[in-house]
């Protein structure tokens, strides 16, 4: 489990995160949403031990990331949006980096490369940006760390590669692993997520499981006349609305609409959920 308690962080005098308290559990894929500058990448770096909190405490499986103990470093893998590789071949990269991750699977790594149509014997310098991104994702999945942090993982991927990545990620998760995905491409990964967290103004504006969202909120283009409209948007397909779900049945979740609704009407939306321990309104 990852636990954050009263975490604040600032670049110089500008606060990015303010007294953030939440938890992330194993066996779950979390979607971390927010505007540019909301603190998504900063939060991932704090949990990875690449940045240190100004105030508060973070524990990952009982260890504080800022102490950067070997046992902690073996348990986390962070895929940044901006990537760098040394000028070596893929086999040389595996030989040099795989020993740092005791659960690394070369068989799984080659399986992921095959799914992305990348040859194992390639020189990394000869790969395009998109291929390098896929190579790093392959390594991240094959490392089999309990905690995997992905910052905009589908940036730079074409449509077939995004589909391949979704399939690989869905087969990666199990009860021992926690995956946190920071993304703007909510439509790419929405059906894989177990939980959605939205950062706004340095705080957690919304944090609920997809199951609870589907039971509490209704996303539709038609509603009863007396329904309270929490958010509405006009599009080429007509008017799409977010209301309270009184049908008794789970609703399909439109993450893009939910994100827009929380930024406009977050306080009222949070009131519909009985469980608010992780919410900072």
Secondary structure, 3 states (H helix, E strand, C coil): CEEEEEEEEEECCEEEEEEEEEEECCCEEEEEECCCCCCHHHHHHHHHCCCCCCEEEEEECCECHHHCCHHHHCCEEEECCCCCCCCCEHHHHHHHHHHHCCCCCHHHHHHHHHHCCCCCCCEHHHCCHHHHHHHHHHHHHHHCCCEEEEECCCCCCCHHHHHHHHHHHHHHCCCCCEEEEECCCHHHHHHHCCEEEEEECCEEEEEEEHHHHHHHEEEECCCCCCCCEEEEEEECCEEEEEEECCCCCCCCCCHHHHHHHHHHHHHHHHHCCCCCCCCCC
